[in-house]
Amino acid sequence: MYNFGMDKIIFHIDVNSAYLSWSALEKLHNGSDTDLRAIPAIIGGDMAKRHGVVLAKSIPAKSYGIKTGEPIVNALRKCPNLTVEPPDHNLYSLRSKELMSLLYDICPDIEQVSVDECYMDYTPIRRQYTSPEAAAHIIKEQVKEKLGFTVNIGISDRKVLAKMASDFRKPNLVHTLYSNEIQEKMWPLPLSSLFMCGQSSVETLRKLEILTIGDLARADRSIVEAHLKSHGKLLWEYANGIDSSEVVTVQADAKGIGNSTTLSQDAEDKETAHRVLLSLAESVSRRLRAAGQNASMVSTEIKYNTFKKVSHQTTLPAPTNHTDTIYRTACALFDEIWDQTPVRLLGIRSSKLTSFKEPVQLSLFDLPDASQDTLVHGVSPNKKKEQLDAALDSIRKRYGKDAVVRGSLMLGQKEET
């Protein structure tokens, strides 16, 4: 068993046959009786001109030996009754944005590497789930439920291994490949399965009698480098699970910033729900501050264990990114709409964003009143909130997002082992 402790855990999330899945869903939405995913079908090229390459294939098409990247004319020889659909890149861009928006609401630390795949740093959300595997299963089911297509999720303590794990058996599955699992799970695989090891590299290494990833891992690195230069060094390191790269996150240019979580156990009392909302409020407010934004509106979302969804929103007296204000507002909204039914999912979303540099119109209630002791040592309550938030952000930026945890969030939380 892997000892998680404070080690970084990384997810690689990859849409199963993205172009084909997205085209199939669009055709079904437009009234088609045929699901491209259930028949021998590919995306790519021009059917009339019979040229181009295979961009994506269905599982039935794969059974004919059709491969991504091969000429369409070759694919048609293998399967004469193959259905060929042209790509719709505008559609794919839209579906990609929907996916990343959903994932970004689950965890803000996302590195998108292509239209259909990304890395996610599990660290910020680790206390919301019983284990990384449990979180991954919940995330992939949310994608399927909300967007209609499936993803594979690879889990590891290294980016390259998470990528390798997501390429294991498909579709709609979760796989782990931690550093201590590579000899068992990765080394027996053929070289062609190694990330970044193309056909040319495979042929060069085959001449050296290096046939599997394990063969490469155990080979003399200097010999591999002599034949493949710097790329050989990279492949040798990947075969040994060596990869120090981090998940590189970029702040989204969003109209709203939010976060939601599916609970590992239904929340049946207000106190439990409020603790979850505090964790979500910290995430949302931290992202607002990192983006230099204030929010003028906050909404709370509830999904019951009956799958019924409700939400409520309110406009704030003044734009803010203070954790305490967002948390208290979210709790008040929750208390207004909760009907005592066990809660499966909770979410907070901030909207009507403005730059924190813009002047803020204060209401009469925001003005300090020294007679009521609203000033403490010459510092207003709002200023003290800003100082506290800034201090916590600084500590987390330096030592990791899990370095400081509120005592209330520790209650009832089960640590992963």
N, C-alpha and C positions, 0 to 999 in steps of 0.2 A: 504494500500500500504506500502511496506517495505521501510524504509528510509536508503538508502545505505551509503551515506556520505563516510567516510573513512573506514567503516567496511569491514572486509574480506568476500569475497564471494567465495564459493568453488563449483566446478563442480565435479560430479561423472559420468564418461563416461564408459558405459558398452555395449559390443557387444551383440546384440540380438542373442541368441542361437549360440554362436561363432563356436563351433566345427562343427555343422551341416551346418551353413552358409558357412564356409570356405571349407568344403568338397563338398557342393553343387556347389559352384563357380568353384572349381577345375574340377569336373566332367563335367560341362557345357563347360569349356575351352577345355577339352579333347574330346569334340564331343558328349557328352551324350544328349539325347533328353528329359531327365527327370530332373526336378528341385526338389531336395530333399525337399526343403522348401515348395513345393506346394502339397506334398503327405504325408500320414502317414509314417514318417521315424524317425529313431533314429541313433545316433552314440554310439557305445559301444560293447564290447565283441567280440565274434566269432560266426557268424551265423551258421557255420557248427556244432560247438560243443554246441551251444545254451546256453552259460554261460556268466557270466559277468554282469555288471550293465549298466543302461542307463546313458550316459554321457551328452547327449544333445538330444532334441526332436524338431520336427517341430510343428507348430501351429495346423495342422490337427491331429497330433498324440496326442497333448494335449487334444483335444476334446474327445478322448477315455478314458481320465482319467489317461494317462501315466504320470509318474512323474520321474524327474531326480533323480538318485540314487537307483531306484528300480531294482530288478533282471530282466534281459531281458526275462526270461521265463515267468514272470508275465505280462510283457508288451505284449508278444505274445498271451497270453490268452485273454487279453483285445482287441487286434486287430490282428487276425490271418494273415491278409494280410500286416502286418507291414514290411517295408523295413529296414533292419539292415545293417549299414555300419561300418566297423572297423575304429578306430581312426587312424589318420596320424599325429603324434606329430611333425614330422619334418616340415610338411606343416603348422601346427598351429603356430610353433615358427617363421616361416618366415612371416606369415600374421601378427602376433603380432608385430614383429619388424617394418613392414611397417606402421602399425597403429600408433605406438608410435613415429616413425620418423615424420609422418605427423602432429601429435598433438604437438610434440616438436617444430616443425617449427612455429606453431601457437602461442604457449606460452611455454617458457622454464621451467616453474615451474610445473613439472609433478611428481607425485608419483605413480609408477606402483605397483599395489598390486597383480596382477595375470596376466596370459597370455592374458586375454581379458577385463581387467578393470583397470582404473586408476583414481586418483584425479588430478584436475587441479586448481591451484590458479588463479582466474580470475583477481586479482588485477593488475598485470603488463600490462594487455591489456585492462583495463576498458575504457580508453580514445579513443579506436579505435571503440567502438560500442555504440549504443544508449542505450542499456540496457543489463543485463546478459542474459535475455531470447532471445533477438535478436542475441547475440553472439552464444548462444547454438544452435539455429536453423541453423545459418550459418555453424557452425562447423560440425553438423551432416550431413548437405547436402554436405559438402566438402568430408566427409568420404564416403558417398554413391556414389558421382560422381567420386572420384578418385580411390576408392578401391572396390566398387561394393557391399558392405554389409552395414547393418544399425546398428545404436547404439541408445540407450536411454541415455539421459543426465538428471541427477538430479541436482538441484541448491539449495543451502542453505548457511546459515552463520555458519553451523556446519557440520563437516565431516560425522557424523553418519546420519544426516538428509538428506544430499545429497545422500548418499548411499540408504537410504529408498526411496527417491523420484525417483531414477532411476529404482527402482523395481515396481513402479506403472505401470499402463496399458502399454502394449507393442504391437507392435514394433515401432521403428523409431519415438519416441516421446520425448518431453521435459516437465519436471514437476518441480515445485518448492515446497519446504517444508521448509520455514523459521521458525525460533523459534516461531514467533507469529501466525503460521498456524497449529501448531501441534494438538491443541485441535479439530480443524475442520477436518483436513485431516488425522491425524494419530491415534488419540485416539479411533475412532470407529472401527479400524481394529482388527482382531483376533490376539491373542498373537503370533501365528505362523508366522505372518508377520513381527515381530520385529527382527531386525538384531541381530544375536547371540543367539536367543531364539530357541533352538532345541526342539525336541519332548519330551525329558525327562523333561526339564524345564517347558514346556507347561503342562504336566501331573501333575507335582508337584504343579504348581500354580492353576490349575483347581480344585484341592482338597481344595484349599483355597478360592474357588469361585471367582477367578481372571480369567476372560475369554477374556477380551479385553486389548489392550495396555493402554486405559484410566483407566481401573480398576487397572492395575499395577501402573500407574503414581500416582493414588490417594491413593494407599495402604500405610500402615505403613511400612516404609523401614526396620525397625528393625525386623519385622515379616518375611519379604521377605528374609532378610539376614540370619535369624535363620534357614530357610529351604534350602537356596541355597548358603550360605556362600558368598564369595567375588563375585561370578558370579551373585548372586541375587542383590548385590549392583550395579554392572555394568548394569544389565537389567533395574533396577529401574531408574538409571540415564539416560539411553538411552530413556526410555519411557517418561521422562520429558525433553528430548532434551538437556541433559547436556553432553557436550563433548568438552574438551579444546584442543584436539590434533590438531596439525598443519599439513599442507601438507609438507611432508619431501622430498625434491628434491635431486636428485643425478645427478651430471654432467655426461653427456653422453661421452663415449669414441668414439668420432665421427671423421670421415674423413673430415667432413665439419660441420659448424655451420651456421644455417640460421633461418629466420623468415619470415612469409608472413601473409597477412591479406586480407580478403574480405571486401571491403568498404561498409558501411551502405548506402552510396549514391555514384554513379559513380563520379569519378574525371574527370572534363572536362577542367581543366586548369593546367598549369605546377606548379603554386605556391601551389595548393592543393596537388598535387602528391608529391612535394618536402617535404611538412610538414609530410606526411605519411612516406616517406623514412627516414626522420630524426628520427621519433619514432622507426622505424625498425632498423636503424643503431645503435641507443642507445642500443636496446635489444641485437643485435648481438655482438657488441663490448663488452658489459658488460659480456656476456656469454664467450667470448673469454678470457677476463681478468680473470674471475673466474676459467676457465679451465687451465690458465697458457699457453695460446696459442697465436701465431701470425698467421695471414693469409697472404698468398702471392698472392691470387687471390680473386676477388670479382665479383659477377654476379648479375644482376638485372633482375627480371622476371615481365612481364606484362601479365595480362589476360584482354582482352577488354570485353565490354558488349555484343559483338557478340560471346564470348567464344573462340575467337582466342587467342592463346598464343604465345608470343615472348620472347626471352631472349638474353642477351648479356653479355659477361664477358671480363675481362681484367686482366693482370698480373700487380701487383703493383711494383713500383721501389724498394721497400724494404718491408719485412714482417712487419705487424703492427696489433695492436688492438686498435688504436686510433679512437674514435668516429668520430671526424671531418674528418679524412682521408677516412674512410669507407663511410661516408655520402656523401662527395663531389664526390667520385668515383662513387657511386651508382647514384647520380643525373646526372653526365656526361653520364653514360651509358643510363639512361632513356631518356635524351635529344636526344641522337643519334638514338634511335629506335622508339620513340613515334611518331605515325602517325596522331595524333590529335583525334583519336577515343576515346570516353569516356572509362575510365579505371574502371574495376570491382575489380581487385585484383592486389596487388603489393607485391613483395618479394625481399629480399636481401639474398644472400648466400655467405659465405666465405669458401674457400677451400685451399688446399695445406698448411695445418697447420703445424707449427713447434713450439717447446717449446720456450717460451720467454727467456729461459736461454741460448739458442744457440746464438752464435755470429752472428751479422747481417752485411752483406757486404754493406757499404754505397756507393752511387754513388757520382759523383762530385757535384751534385745538393744538396746533403745532408750536405755538409761541410759548417760550419759557415763562414760567410764573414763579419768581423767587419766593413769593409768600407761601407757596405750597411745596417748597423744597424740591422743585424740579431740577435745580442745579446741584450737582454733587461735585464739590471741590472745583467749581467753576466750569464743569463739563456737562453739557446737556445729555439726557438719556439717549437721544439719537446718535450723538457723537460717540458715546461710549459703545453703542452697538456697532458703529462703523469700526472703531478701534478693535473690538473683540473679533469681528469678522475678518479684519485685515490680519490680525495676529494668527488666527487659525489657518487662514489661507497660506500665510508665509510658512508656518510649520509644516503643513501638508505638502506644499510645493517642494520643500527641502528634504523632508523625511518620508514622504509617501502619504497618500490620501487616507490610509488607515492609521496614521501615527497618533491622531487625536480622536478619541471617540467619546461622545457624551455618555455620562453614567446611565441615563435613562435608556439609551440604546443597548446597553449591555444586559438589561433585564430580559430574561427569557430567551436570550440568544444562545444558540448551540454552536460551539466552535467546531470547525472542520478538523479532522485528524487524518 
